[in-house]
Amino acid sequence: MEGCFARSSKSIWAGFKRNQGSKAIQGISFDMSRTEYIDLNPCAFANMRNMRYLEFYCSNYNEKNENKVHVSKGLDSVFNELRYLHWYGCPFKSLQSNVNPEHLVILRMQDSNVEQLWNGVMQLVNLKEIDLSGSKHLISCPDLSGACNLEILDLGQCTSLLEISSSLQYLSKLDSLYLNGCKSLRGLPDCFSGLKSLRYLNMFGCSYLKMLPDMSCYIEHFDLSETAIEELSPAIENLSKLVVLSLHKCSRLKSLPSNICKLKSLEHLCLSYCPKIDKLPDEIGILESLKTLDVVETAIREVPSSIVHLNNLETNGLKDVVEDVLQKLESLATLWTKQPYKKHVKNLPWASICFPGNGRCHIVSGNFGYPPRDHVKPPYSVKSDHVYIGSDHLMYPRDTGDLCYNNLVTFQFYIVDRAGQRRIECCNVKSCGVRLMYAQDLGKSNGSFSFGEREDEPQPKRLKSI
C-alpha cells in the first residue's frame, strides 16, 4: 500500500526496535508521553525514503514533558522529501545535514538542544513556520534571507538568545514573531519598519531590552510587558493599525508620549504595575476605539478631563479594581492607627478614587484639613456615571485618645455645590454603601504612606461588606 501513515505508538516503537521500515511509509506521528525511552539505530529510517511527515510529540501537556527518542549514534538516513518536521526536545545541536530542508513547510523543535539551527543561507522557499520555543541553548537566530515565505517565527523562551538576525528584513510575509521570555536579548535590528505583513509581536519578559527600533505600521498586537524600556519612541504614532498595546510591569517606563492618542484603532491599553507612570496624556479621550484601560498599581493621581469621552470603555474588571482600592484604604486605616492623633493629622493622605464613565482609571489625591470635615467632595465636573470612593479617618470625637467610638454613626449620600452649601438635585446617587476599614498588624510604621506594598509586610485581608 502506497502512502502509509503510522500513528500507533506501540507499532512504531516495535518497528524501531527491529529496525524495520517500509518505503510505503510517508508519515510517522509518535506520542512520546505514552512510551518508554528509545535509542534509535542509525539505520532506523533507512527504508523510509519517501518520508514526508515526521512527528515526535507529547500529548500530555499537564506533566513535565521530555524527549524520549534518542540517537546516541546519529542517523544515517537521508530525508529528502520532508514537509513537516516536529521533534519535541530534539537532541541535536543543529538541523542535521541529512535533512534536506528544500521542501520543508513546518519546522517545530520546542525545548530542543539546538544551539544554532544552521550556518549560512538556506534556500527554504516553502518554509512557513519555525518554532524553536523553549530552546534554552539557542544563541543566535539563523540567517532567514532564504525563507522569504516564512509567516510564523517562534523563539519564545529561548533564554540564551543574544541577537536577532537582520535577515528578518527579507521576510515580507512574516505575520507573527514571538520573542517572549528571551531574557538575554538586548537589542533588535533596525529593520522592523519594513515588515509589512507583521501583525503580532510578543516581547513579554525581554527584561534587558531597553530600546526599540521603529516598528512596522501594520502591527496589531504589541506586547512589551516586563521589558526594560524607559520610553516609547515618538514613532509609536505610526502604528495606525495597533489594537492591543501591553506595557504591564514595565517598571522603568517613565511616561507615555502624547502622540499615542493618535492610535485610532487602539482598543486595549495595559499600564498595570508601571510604578513611574504618574499621568495619562491629556488627549486620551480621543482614543475613540479604546475598550479597556488598565492602570492598576501605577502612580497616577488624577486623570485628564477628556477621559469622559471614552464611551467604549468596558466595565469588565471594574470590581477587581475597586477591591484593590479598598485594600489600599485599609492600609491607610492601619497607618492612621500608628500616627499621633494631632501632630501628623495634616500630613496623613486620604483617598479619592473616581471611575469616569465605564472606565477603569482611578485617581488618588487630596489631604485632610483640620478640624475634621464631615463630607467629601467628588470631582468638580461630572459628565457621565461615576464611581466614587472616599475615606475619612477623622470621624472620631476630638477628646477620644484611644480612637474608639461606640456611639451610633449615620451616613447620608448626596451631591452639593462647590461651597458645600447647596444640594444639587439634578444629579442622583444611584447606589451607595459603607465599609469599615479594619486596621491590620503591619508592623512598626515609618510614618509614611506608599501605594505599593512592601514585600516584607503581610498583605491586608480582603474587606467584608456591611
N, C-alpha and C positions, 0 to 999 in steps of 0.2 A: 504494500500500500504506500503510495506516494504522499508526502506532506504530513507525516505523523507528528503529533504534538503530545509530549509526555508530561503529565501532571501528577501522577501518583508518586508520593514521596517514597513509599516502600519499594515500588518497582524501579524507580530511578536509582535509589540507594543500592539496591541489589545489582543493578546493571553496572554501577560504578565499581562495586567490589569485584565484579568478574571482568571488568574492563571490556564489557560488551556494549556495542552500539551499532546503529544501523544508519546507512546513508539516507534512509527514508525519514529519519527524524530531523525535523526542521525547527523544532522548538522544545525547550525544557523549562518548566516552571517548578522550582523546588523550594518547598517551605521548610526552612531550617529550624523553625521553632518546634517542629514535630519529630525531630530525629536526633541521632547522636552525632558525634564528631566524625568527619570523613577526611581522610588524606588521599587526595586523588592521585592516581597513577598518571605519569606524564602522557600516556597514550589513551587516557580515558575518552577523549573525543576524536580519536584517530579516524574512525569510520564515519563520523558525522560531518561530512564535507559540505552539506547544504544547510548547516545550522544558521537560522535567521533570527531566532528569539532565544535568549539565554537569560534566565532569571533565578537568582538565589536570594530569597527574601524571607522576612519574618512576619508572620501574620498576627502574632500576639503582641500588640503594642502596649499592653499593660504591664509587661515584665521587662526586665533588663535584657535586651537582645544582644546577640553577638554572632559573629561569623563562625559557622561550623564546618565550612568547606575549605580545607587547607590544601596547599600544593607545595609541600616541602621540597620537592624535586623539580618544580616547574612544570610547564605544559609544552609538549612537543607539537600539539595540534595547531593547524593554521585555520583561522576563521576569516574567510574571505567574503562571506555573504551576510554577516550580522547586520540586522537593522535595529535591534533592541538589545541592549546590554544593561542588566540591573544586577549588581552584586553588592549586597549589603555587607559592610565590613570587609571589603575586598583587601586581601593581604598584600597585594603588590604595591610597590612604591611609585609606579607609573603605569600607564597603559601599555600593555605588553606589545612587543614588536610583531608577534604572530597574530595580532588582531588588526585586520585591515579595516580602518575606520571610514573608508570611502562611501559605504552605503549606510553608515550609522545614522539613525534618526533620533534616537533617545539613548543617552548615556547617564546612568544613575549609579553612583558609588557612595552612598551615605555612610558616614562613620568608618571610612576606609583608612588604610595606611598610606594613601597616596601623598607624596611629598611634592612632586611636580608631574603634572598629567602627561605632558610631552615636551620635547625640545623643538625649537624652530617652528616653522609654519607647516600646518597640516591642511590639506585641501578637503574640507568637510562640508561640501555644499548642501548635503541632505540633512545635516545635523540641526535639530530644532530645540533640543533641551539638554542641558548639562546640569546634573545635581551631584555636587560633592559635599553637601551639607554635613556638618559634624566631623569632617576630616581634619582632625586636630593637628596633623603633621604637615598639612599643605602650607608651603611657604610663599609661593607666588602663583599668580593667575597665569595660565598658559597664553601663548600668542593665539588670538582668536581671529586674526585677519582672514583666515581661510574658511571661517564658519559664517559666511555672510547671511545665512538664513536663520541663524540662531534666534529663538524667541524667548527662551527662559534660561537664566543663569542663576543657579542657587549655590552660593558659597557661604550660607549662614552657618554660624558656629564653627567656622574654621579659625580657631583661636590663635594660630601661629602665622596667619596670612599677613604679610608685611606690605604688600603693594598690589595694585590693580593695573593690569597692562593697558597701555594707551591704545592697544589694538581694538578696544571697545568702540573706537570711532568708526570702525568699518561695519558695525552690527546695526545696519539700518532697519532691521526688523525686530530688534530686541524690545520685548514688551514688559518683562518683569525681571528685576535684578534684586537678589536677596543677599545682603551683606550683614544681616543682623548677627550680633554676637561676635563679630570679628574684632576682638579686644586689642590686637596688636596693630591694627590698621591705623596709620597716622595721616594719611592723605589720599586724595583722589586725583586721577589725571584730569587735565583741563580739556576734556573732550565731551563732557556730558551734554553740553548745549546743542550738540549736533545730532543727538539720538532722537530722531523724530517719531519713533514708534514707542518710546519708553513711557509707560503709564504708571507702573508700580515700582517704587524704590524704597526698600526697607533697610534702614541703617541702625535699627534699635540696638543699643548696647555697644556701639563702637566708641568705647569710653575714652580713647585717646584722640579721637577726631576733633580737631579744633576749628578747622576752616573748611569751607566748601567752595568748589568752583561754581561758575554759573551753570544752572540746570536747564534741562530741556523744558520748553514751554508747554510740552504735551503731557507732563506728569499729572496724574490724577490723585494718587495716594503717595504721600511722602511722610515716612516715619523717621524722625530724628531723636526719638526718646533715648535718654541716658547717654547722650553724647557730650563732648566737652566744648561744644560751640559756645562762644561768648556773644555772638551777634549774628543776625541774618543779613545776608547781602541785600542791598537795595534792589538788586535784580530779581528779588522774590516777586516783584510786581509783574514780571513777565510770565509767571506760571498761571496763565489765564484759565486753564482747564482744571486747576487744582481743586479737589473736592475734600480731601482729608489731609490735615497737617497736624502731626502729633509731636509735641515738644515735651512730653512727660518726663519729669526728673532731669531736665537739663539744668543742673544746679549752677552752672556758670553763665547761663544766658541772662543778660542784664536788662534787655528791653526788646520791644517789638518795633520794627520800623513802621512809620506812619503809612507808608505806601502798601502795607499788607492789606489795607482797606480797599485796594483796587481789585482784589481777588473775588470777582463777582460770582464765581462758581463754588466758592468755599462753603461747605456745609458743616464740617466738623473741625473745631479748633480745640486742641487739648494743651493746656498750660499747667496742668496739675503738678504740684511739688516742684515748682520753679521758684525757689525762695527769693531770688533777686528781682523778679518781675513785680513792680510796685504800681503799675498803672497800665491801662489799656489805651490804645490810640483814640484820640478824641473823635475821630470819624468812624468808629467801629459800627455805628448804626447804619452805614450804607452797605454793609455786607448782607445784602438782601436775601441770600440763599442760606445763611447760617442757621443751622438747626440745633447744634449742641456747642456749648462753650463751657469748658471745664477749667476753673481757676482755683480748685481746692488746694489748700496749703501753698498759696502764693503770698506775697507781701502787699497785695492790692488793698488799699484802704478806701478807695472811692472809685466810682465808675462814671464814665462820661454820660452826659445827659442824652446823647444821641442813642444810647443803648435801648431806649424805649421803642425805637423804630424797628428793632429786630423781631418782626412779627412771626417769623417761622421757628423761633426757638421752641424746643420741645421741653416738656416737664419731666421727662424720664431722668431719674437721678436726683431730682429736687429733694426728695425725702432724705436721701443719704447725706446731702449737703447740710440740710437743716440739723440732722443728728450730729454731724461733725461740728457745726457751730455751737450746738447746745453743750457738747462736751468741752469746748473751749470756754464757754461761760462757766461751766463747773470748775474749771481750773482757775478762773477769775475769783470765784467764790472762795476757793481754797486759799488763794493768795490774800484775799481780804481778811481772812481769819488770822493771817500771820502778821498783818500790819498793825502798828499802834493806831488806835482809833482816830485820833485827831491830827497827829503830827504829819502823816503822809496822805491825808484824805484828798488833797488837791492833786497828788501825783498818781493816784490809782486810776488806771484807764477803765472805761466802760465800753460796752459793745453796742453797735447799731448796725444790724445786718439787714440789707434790703435786696430783694429779688425782683428786679423790674420785669414787668410783664410775665412771660413764661420763661424767663431766663434763669441762669444758674449763677450769675455773678453776685458777689457779695462785697459789702464794704464794712470796715470796722473803723470807727473813728470816735472822736469826742473825749471830753474829760468831765469828771464830776465837778460841779460847782459846790460852794459851801455858803450857807447851810444847805442841807439836802433838799432836792426837788422831789415833788410827788407826781411828776409827769415826765414823759419822754416825748420828744418831738420827731415825727417822721420827716423824710426829705421835703424840701420846700415845694417842689414841683412834682406832682403825681399825674401822669398822663395815661396810665393803664393799671390793671390789677397788680398789686404788690404784696409781697410777704415781708412783714417787718418783725424783727426780733430784737428786743431790747433787754437790758438787765439793770438792776438797781441794787447796789449793796448797802445803801444808806437808809433803808426802811426800818430803822431802829430808833427808839427814843434816845435823845441825846444824853440822858442821865444813866443809860444802861452800859455798864462796864464790861459785862460778860457776853455781850452780843446775843442775849436771849430775850425773846419777846413772845409771851404766851397768850396775849390777847388776840381776839378775832381781827383778821385783816380782810378788807373787802376791796374789790377792784372794779373800776369802770373803764370801758374802752370807747373812746370817741375821738373825733378829729377836731382840732381847734386851729385858729389862725396863728400867724407867726408870734403874735404877742401873748398867745396862750390865754386870751380873754374870751373870745367869742367862738361858740361852737359852729362848725361848718356842717350844714345839713345836706348839702348836695352830694356828699360822699358818704357811703355807708360802709360800716365794718361788716364784712360777710361772715367771719368767724373769728373766734379769739380763744385764748386759753392761757393758763399759768402753770409753770413748773417750778418746783422748789429746787434750788441748787444746793446739793449736799457736798460739803467740803470733804475732800479725801486727804488721807495722810500721805502727802507727797514729800515728806522730809523737811529739813530746815530750809526756809525760804531765804533767798538772797536779796529780797526787796525789789526785784524787777519782774517784769512780765514779758513773756515771749509767746507767740502763737505756735512756735514749733516745740514739740515735746522733746525733752532730753532723754537719751537712751537709758540713762541710769535711774530714771524716775518711773515708777509704775503708772500706767495709764488710768485716767478716770473711768469709773464704771459707767455704763450706759444709764441715762436718766430714766426715771419712771414718770409716767403721766399721772396727774392728779385731777 
